[in-house]
Amino acid sequence: MSTDLIDALAGVVGADHALSGTAIGEDYTHDECLTVEWAVPDVVVRPASTDEVAAILRQCDERGVAVTARGAGTGLSGAATPSAGGVVVSFERMNAVLEIDSDNHAAVVQPGVTLQQLDAELAPRRLVYPVFPGEYSASLGGNVNTNAGGMRAVKYGVTRHHVLGLEAVLPCGEVIRTGGKIVKSSSGYDLTQLILGSEGTLALVTEATLKLHPRLEHAATILAPFATLDEVTRAVPRILDSGVAPMILEYIDIITMSAMTGAYDLELGIPGDIRESALAYLVVVLESTDADRLEADVESVGMHLAELGAVDAYVLPPQAATNIIEAREKAFWLAKANGAQDIVDVVVPRAAIPDFMKRVEELGAETASWIAGCGHAGDGNVHLGVFQPDPAKLETVMMGLFRAAQALGGAISGEHGLGTAKRKYYLELEDPAKVQLMRRIKAAFDPNGILNPGAMI
């Protein structure tokens, strides 16, 4: 990179916020993806305003220099791993909650705001932004760019359902605003939804308007052991049929549950004989504005679970309930600590989970791989850790899992995104006509191809 560009960028953000050489910390070279090689950018810039972001992009676009946006770096697909020799735009200084509008149930935030930070400001107002993808240190900008989901998606949906509008900067430096504090519009192309989930390949998001919900004060967590994973996954549609709207509906296989209880010292109060007979668990979290209504819903779900073959059903005490949800949110870190070679976040129609899990078992046997995990059973999002040290066999397993998901009407990624880690699988399995259309959209937004080159397509 030319020194004149480095000097120009330093002139935009200030010398202290244009890092190069040994001043670039290791965190800027990667996200949490297990398979993408780390790379060192030539410069990390930390803008403080939309105007600074626009000036940065104009400088880079004129010179054809690659730009990678970075939030908290908690992504799992390599989308925040920079291009060697490029520029990282880190949004850590753009971290203000600009507005909380209680009347319109909306919040306006900068991209560096974390989920934990936003929740702390909303709690006293008895409001909630309900999308929690499992890492509270994640930034809202990263969530918007990957269309993050999480355990609450069965009730509330994913990020896409809660972004009302955006401010974004195009590579040429133009600033656009899309949407706003409105819940519907039939006025032209929906640019909000087009940019959302684009992994920083179309524009850099500098502000997001988010939809909020009332914070329900009463919640209960039910843990139901089952004799088989198949019984768990087949029970899920029937629970949803009952008319009760769970906030969380998760399955956990026996391997993952054993690892969780060991690593996090979980005390769930389940008798030893039932633990020994259970091969899978269903976690159901209910919430309500009224304690009596919640109690009635818990009783109803418990009866349904018994009819659906659960060995038993336990309403967990508050601390145990918090502990199991937190442990489930850390499942990726547990897989990583235990040496998983890759992770999967495929999504299939929820009624197809039993068929998909059958294929998972077959692929494990065919390739001598260990595949274990858990998932958002209520919305069909299956999370698996794949343990297979042989690179050729690992690729066979991953391709097999993705083919199986698509054959069942699903998709390669339910919430982590494609990044550079899953790109090759996507390009091989997706309809070429759709890929070419995406390329044309990319060219319209980013004709010089500077934004996150190599991600997605």
Legacy VTK file of the C-alpha trace (Angstrom):
# vtk DataFile Version 3.0
C-alpha trace
ASCII
DATASET POLYDATA
POINTS 457 float
0.000 0.000 0.000
1.311 3.415 -0.883
2.343 5.727 1.909
0.170 8.454 0.440
-2.962 6.370 1.101
-1.850 5.628 4.651
-1.234 9.333 5.191
-4.600 10.198 3.622
-6.434 7.762 5.897
-4.597 9.108 8.940
-5.702 12.562 7.845
-9.327 11.383 7.924
-9.437 9.603 11.297
-6.381 11.028 13.062
-2.942 9.441 13.402
-3.917 7.600 16.597
-6.730 5.799 14.773
-4.882 4.719 11.624
-2.860 1.699 12.721
-0.162 0.081 10.622
2.780 -2.276 11.076
3.316 -3.538 14.610
0.495 -1.315 15.887
-2.045 -3.709 14.314
-3.132 -6.111 17.055
-3.809 -9.787 16.403
-7.554 -9.353 16.935
-7.808 -7.383 13.694
-6.443 -10.301 11.625
-9.312 -12.765 12.033
-12.767 -13.558 13.344
-13.716 -16.769 15.206
-13.954 -19.011 12.122
-12.097 -22.313 12.571
-11.010 -22.810 8.960
-10.036 -19.450 7.412
-6.390 -18.387 7.612
-5.664 -15.164 9.420
-4.408 -12.211 7.375
-2.746 -8.934 8.312
-4.143 -5.768 6.700
-1.855 -2.885 5.838
-3.985 -0.412 7.779
-6.704 -0.516 10.435
-8.771 2.657 10.579
-11.168 3.486 13.407
-13.627 6.123 12.191
-15.807 8.121 14.567
-18.509 9.278 12.139
-20.344 8.506 8.927
-18.472 11.331 7.198
-15.176 9.686 8.091
-16.376 6.328 6.762
-17.387 8.018 3.499
-13.979 9.680 3.183
-12.187 6.382 3.851
-14.159 4.576 1.177
-13.594 7.325 -1.397
-9.848 7.089 -0.858
-9.827 3.289 -1.136
-12.207 3.135 -4.093
-10.104 5.573 -6.118
-7.085 3.296 -5.617
-8.876 -0.083 -5.814
-7.816 -1.091 -2.299
-9.758 -3.863 -0.532
-11.841 -2.843 2.504
-13.155 -5.169 5.215
-15.642 -3.960 7.825
-15.190 -5.204 11.385
-17.430 -5.108 14.423
-16.593 -7.196 17.481
-15.025 -10.023 15.455
-17.302 -12.721 16.867
-18.393 -14.027 13.442
-17.926 -17.675 12.528
-17.606 -17.602 8.736
-14.436 -15.621 8.024
-16.374 -12.602 6.778
-14.407 -10.265 9.070
-11.016 -11.727 8.137
-9.256 -8.995 6.146
-7.570 -9.124 2.772
-3.785 -9.136 3.121
-2.591 -5.698 2.129
-6.048 -4.163 2.486
-7.809 -1.847 4.908
-9.888 -2.841 7.921
-12.584 -0.378 8.964
-13.191 -1.071 12.647
-16.378 0.403 14.094
-15.302 0.239 17.744
-15.496 4.040 18.126
-18.949 4.284 16.512
-20.631 2.688 19.501
-23.424 5.043 20.566
-27.083 4.252 21.169
-28.377 7.353 19.415
-32.050 7.086 20.351
-34.561 4.906 22.146
-38.071 5.758 21.000
-40.478 4.076 23.409
-43.596 5.296 21.611
-42.542 3.798 18.286
-40.757 0.806 19.878
-37.557 1.631 17.994
-33.886 2.151 18.759
-31.314 3.873 16.565
-27.776 2.581 17.045
-24.327 2.876 15.558
-22.713 -0.344 14.295
-20.240 -0.695 17.160
-22.973 -0.981 19.811
-22.955 -4.446 21.385
-25.992 -6.518 22.260
-25.028 -6.313 25.934
-24.758 -2.526 25.762
-28.130 -2.116 24.064
-29.854 -4.512 26.471
-28.503 -2.584 29.468
-30.117 0.604 28.131
-33.406 -1.067 27.249
-33.968 -3.002 30.492
-34.914 0.028 32.651
-37.463 0.979 30.007
-38.944 -2.553 30.066
-38.124 -2.991 26.385
-36.029 -5.625 24.633
-34.287 -6.157 21.332
-35.016 -9.896 21.167
-32.348 -11.145 18.744
-29.608 -12.815 20.787
-27.313 -15.004 18.659
-25.476 -16.391 21.676
-22.642 -13.872 22.110
-23.597 -10.719 23.986
-20.329 -9.034 23.031
-21.346 -9.198 19.347
-21.905 -5.848 17.649
-25.160 -4.772 16.040
-23.265 -3.952 12.855
-22.000 -7.513 12.659
-25.467 -8.859 13.416
-26.964 -6.762 10.618
-24.313 -7.821 8.136
-24.768 -11.548 8.820
-28.516 -11.518 9.514
-27.784 -13.097 12.887
-30.370 -15.343 14.506
-30.159 -17.262 17.755
-32.311 -19.281 20.099
-35.184 -16.797 20.261
-35.829 -16.953 16.513
-38.625 -19.509 16.966
-40.738 -16.736 18.501
-39.226 -13.454 17.376
-37.489 -14.234 14.101
-33.974 -13.121 13.154
-32.212 -9.811 12.593
-33.938 -9.362 9.223
-37.287 -9.104 11.020
-36.089 -6.360 13.361
-34.212 -3.896 11.180
-36.520 -1.090 10.109
-33.958 1.068 8.352
-30.273 1.678 7.714
-27.771 4.387 7.028
-25.062 2.987 4.762
-22.073 4.252 2.817
-21.473 3.062 -0.732
-17.905 2.411 -1.939
-17.893 5.707 -3.869
-18.550 7.555 -0.604
-22.231 8.276 -1.167
-24.408 7.995 1.952
-27.890 6.507 1.650
-30.744 6.055 4.096
-33.263 3.260 3.800
-36.496 2.638 5.697
-37.081 4.319 9.051
-39.394 4.093 12.053
-42.116 2.536 9.946
-43.210 -1.070 9.859
-44.322 -1.217 6.230
-43.554 0.393 2.911
-44.382 -0.376 -0.712
-42.138 2.273 -2.186
-39.506 0.892 -4.536
-36.928 -1.829 -3.999
-36.321 -2.778 -0.363
-32.688 -1.728 -0.043
-32.730 -2.339 3.704
-33.303 -6.038 3.189
-30.837 -6.190 0.305
-27.970 -4.767 2.342
-28.941 -6.765 5.417
-27.013 -10.053 5.467
-24.680 -8.987 2.642
-21.589 -9.459 4.866
-20.073 -6.078 4.063
-19.908 -6.736 0.317
-22.359 -4.027 -0.826
-22.035 -1.085 1.579
-20.800 -0.232 5.065
-23.623 0.161 7.576
-23.126 3.188 9.821
-26.507 3.278 11.579
-29.423 0.899 12.132
-32.991 1.511 13.241
-34.192 -1.518 15.194
-37.634 -2.750 16.176
-38.134 -3.300 19.908
-40.623 -5.360 21.935
-42.067 -5.125 25.441
-39.920 -7.008 27.951
-42.024 -9.804 29.451
-41.364 -10.180 33.157
-42.195 -13.853 33.757
-40.357 -16.841 32.268
-39.982 -20.563 32.915
-37.582 -23.171 31.522
-38.594 -26.803 31.012
-36.012 -29.532 30.426
-37.322 -32.769 28.935
-35.086 -35.830 28.470
-35.975 -38.232 25.636
-34.813 -41.749 24.881
-33.758 -40.801 21.343
-32.888 -37.686 19.350
-35.444 -38.724 16.747
-38.219 -38.492 19.344
-37.067 -34.991 20.304
-37.070 -33.646 16.769
-40.430 -35.226 15.955
-41.953 -33.671 19.083
-41.072 -30.118 18.065
-43.836 -29.523 15.475
-46.420 -30.896 17.895
-45.293 -28.493 20.648
-45.758 -25.622 18.231
-49.127 -27.026 17.169
-50.327 -26.681 20.759
-50.749 -22.911 20.429
-48.150 -22.111 23.092
-45.478 -19.833 21.620
-42.109 -20.813 23.127
-39.433 -18.161 23.253
-36.793 -20.901 22.976
-37.125 -24.460 21.692
-33.740 -26.182 21.586
-32.533 -29.736 21.218
-29.244 -30.928 22.723
-27.782 -34.361 21.964
-26.319 -36.510 24.732
-22.700 -35.894 23.718
-23.120 -32.135 23.836
-25.139 -32.252 27.066
-22.450 -34.359 28.737
-19.761 -31.937 27.582
-21.795 -28.964 28.804
-22.518 -30.400 32.241
-18.869 -31.346 32.677
-17.356 -28.106 31.437
-19.749 -25.759 33.210
-20.589 -27.876 36.286
-24.322 -27.790 35.580
-26.624 -29.020 38.325
-29.965 -29.770 36.673
-31.566 -31.995 39.321
-32.176 -34.940 36.974
-32.021 -38.379 38.667
-29.118 -40.575 37.618
-31.256 -43.353 36.157
-33.023 -40.875 33.830
-29.714 -39.305 32.776
-28.440 -42.745 31.856
-31.482 -43.554 29.727
-31.732 -40.210 27.909
-29.948 -39.736 24.598
-31.275 -36.250 23.876
-32.916 -33.284 25.570
-35.441 -30.644 24.636
-35.241 -27.229 26.287
-38.415 -25.159 26.223
-38.478 -21.581 27.509
-41.844 -19.856 27.913
-42.524 -16.232 28.800
-45.581 -14.181 29.686
-46.777 -10.898 31.111
-48.815 -12.807 33.699
-47.562 -15.370 36.220
-50.804 -17.367 36.259
-50.881 -17.567 32.462
-47.293 -18.725 32.460
-48.086 -21.459 34.993
-50.962 -22.685 32.822
-48.714 -22.734 29.737
-46.031 -24.683 31.601
-48.603 -27.275 32.672
-49.904 -27.558 29.119
-46.420 -28.042 27.629
-45.576 -30.606 30.302
-48.630 -32.661 29.380
-47.763 -32.469 25.685
-44.193 -33.579 26.355
-45.430 -36.619 28.243
-47.754 -37.541 25.381
-44.895 -37.120 22.911
-42.656 -39.611 24.672
-40.528 -37.534 27.040
-39.055 -39.616 29.846
-40.005 -36.778 32.195
-40.188 -32.973 32.271
-38.538 -30.676 34.799
-39.234 -27.020 35.479
-35.777 -25.734 36.314
-35.113 -23.335 39.193
-34.150 -19.839 38.001
-30.388 -20.252 38.437
-30.310 -23.679 36.795
-32.419 -22.278 33.938
-29.975 -19.407 33.424
-27.011 -21.778 33.580
-28.268 -24.191 30.938
-29.134 -21.400 28.494
-25.729 -19.794 29.009
-24.040 -23.172 28.540
-26.008 -23.767 25.356
-24.929 -20.345 24.075
-21.306 -21.398 24.616
-21.641 -24.605 22.598
-19.368 -23.286 19.845
-16.609 -22.453 22.312
-16.975 -25.914 23.787
-16.628 -27.536 20.361
-13.615 -25.350 19.617
-11.958 -26.211 22.944
-12.452 -29.901 22.257
-10.748 -29.696 18.858
-13.582 -29.510 16.317
-12.242 -29.074 12.794
-15.334 -27.264 11.505
-18.837 -26.212 12.467
-22.147 -26.379 10.645
-25.198 -24.133 10.975
-27.442 -25.549 8.256
-31.159 -24.871 8.300
-33.922 -27.177 7.081
-37.712 -27.093 7.432
-38.190 -28.021 11.081
-40.254 -31.118 10.234
-37.291 -32.342 8.153
-34.840 -32.361 11.072
-35.292 -36.131 11.704
-34.415 -36.915 8.080
-31.446 -34.592 8.175
-30.124 -36.082 11.413
-30.392 -39.557 9.911
-28.086 -38.411 7.111
-25.729 -36.887 9.709
-25.450 -40.283 11.379
-24.789 -41.963 8.026
-22.078 -39.466 7.061
-20.371 -39.925 10.398
-20.274 -43.689 9.910
-19.171 -43.459 6.253
-16.229 -41.175 7.019
-15.346 -42.282 10.564
-16.154 -38.758 11.768
-17.560 -37.611 15.072
-20.439 -35.195 14.520
-22.281 -33.829 17.544
-24.261 -30.788 18.470
-27.497 -29.046 19.249
-29.801 -26.658 17.489
-32.721 -24.305 17.291
-35.256 -27.075 16.842
-38.133 -24.624 16.591
-36.836 -23.087 13.363
-34.860 -25.979 11.885
-31.404 -24.473 12.456
-28.999 -27.337 13.216
-25.606 -26.614 14.794
-22.976 -29.328 14.615
-19.326 -29.653 15.474
-17.451 -31.868 13.004
-14.420 -33.731 14.319
-12.450 -35.102 11.379
-8.723 -34.290 11.136
-8.298 -35.643 7.592
-8.853 -32.631 5.246
-10.230 -34.716 2.370
-12.679 -36.575 4.603
-13.663 -33.311 6.308
-14.554 -31.763 2.962
-16.573 -34.878 2.087
-18.511 -34.563 5.341
-19.169 -30.849 4.917
-20.296 -31.194 1.320
-22.493 -34.139 2.290
-24.157 -32.171 5.067
-24.811 -29.186 2.817
-26.170 -31.367 0.006
-28.484 -33.100 2.460
-29.778 -29.784 3.792
-30.485 -28.399 0.333
-32.143 -31.638 -0.789
-34.590 -31.208 2.100
-35.405 -27.632 1.102
-32.890 -26.018 3.414
-29.796 -23.833 3.120
-26.082 -24.017 3.859
-26.153 -21.348 6.566
-29.030 -20.461 8.843
-27.347 -17.602 10.682
-23.527 -17.551 10.587
-23.292 -16.502 6.951
-21.083 -17.762 4.137
-18.055 -15.502 4.471
-15.051 -17.133 2.850
-15.407 -20.366 4.821
-18.575 -21.687 3.155
-18.276 -19.830 -0.152
-16.938 -22.770 -2.183
-19.786 -25.025 -1.083
-22.355 -22.355 -1.865
-20.966 -21.688 -5.331
-20.982 -25.393 -6.173
-24.462 -26.148 -4.863
-26.421 -22.969 -5.618
-28.338 -22.250 -8.818
-25.816 -20.578 -11.216
-28.473 -18.131 -12.422
-28.950 -16.864 -8.866
-25.201 -16.535 -8.353
-24.852 -14.516 -11.554
-27.684 -12.223 -10.457
-25.910 -11.707 -7.144
-22.713 -10.851 -9.021
-24.582 -8.200 -11.012
-26.039 -6.729 -7.817
-22.562 -6.656 -6.306
-21.221 -4.857 -9.402
-24.005 -2.265 -9.218
-23.156 -1.381 -5.607
-19.397 -1.904 -5.803
-18.150 -1.618 -9.413
-14.472 -1.689 -8.411
-14.971 -4.689 -6.131
-13.277 -3.245 -3.061
-15.765 -4.329 -0.365
-14.857 -7.599 1.322
-13.560 -9.252 -1.866
-13.882 -13.034 -1.809
-16.710 -13.143 0.730
-19.931 -14.907 -0.280
-19.386 -14.906 -4.064
LINES 1 458
457 0 1 2 3 4 5 6 7 8 9 10 11 12 13 14 15 16 17 18 19 20 21 22 23 24 25 26 27 28 29 30 31 32 33 34 35 36 37 38 39 40 41 42 43 44 45 46 47 48 49 50 51 52 53 54 55 56 57 58 59 60 61 62 63 64 65 66 67 68 69 70 71 72 73 74 75 76 77 78 79 80 81 82 83 84 85 86 87 88 89 90 91 92 93 94 95 96 97 98 99 100 101 102 103 104 105 106 107 108 109 110 111 112 113 114 115 116 117 118 119 120 121 122 123 124 125 126 127 128 129 130 131 132 133 134 135 136 137 138 139 140 141 142 143 144 145 146 147 148 149 150 151 152 153 154 155 156 157 158 159 160 161 162 163 164 165 166 167 168 169 170 171 172 173 174 175 176 177 178 179 180 181 182 183 184 185 186 187 188 189 190 191 192 193 194 195 196 197 198 199 200 201 202 203 204 205 206 207 208 209 210 211 212 213 214 215 216 217 218 219 220 221 222 223 224 225 226 227 228 229 230 231 232 233 234 235 236 237 238 239 240 241 242 243 244 245 246 247 248 249 250 251 252 253 254 255 256 257 258 259 260 261 262 263 264 265 266 267 268 269 270 271 272 273 274 275 276 277 278 279 280 281 282 283 284 285 286 287 288 289 290 291 292 293 294 295 296 297 298 299 300 301 302 303 304 305 306 307 308 309 310 311 312 313 314 315 316 317 318 319 320 321 322 323 324 325 326 327 328 329 330 331 332 333 334 335 336 337 338 339 340 341 342 343 344 345 346 347 348 349 350 351 352 353 354 355 356 357 358 359 360 361 362 363 364 365 366 367 368 369 370 371 372 373 374 375 376 377 378 379 380 381 382 383 384 385 386 387 388 389 390 391 392 393 394 395 396 397 398 399 400 401 402 403 404 405 406 407 408 409 410 411 412 413 414 415 416 417 418 419 420 421 422 423 424 425 426 427 428 429 430 431 432 433 434 435 436 437 438 439 440 441 442 443 444 445 446 447 448 449 450 451 452 453 454 455 456
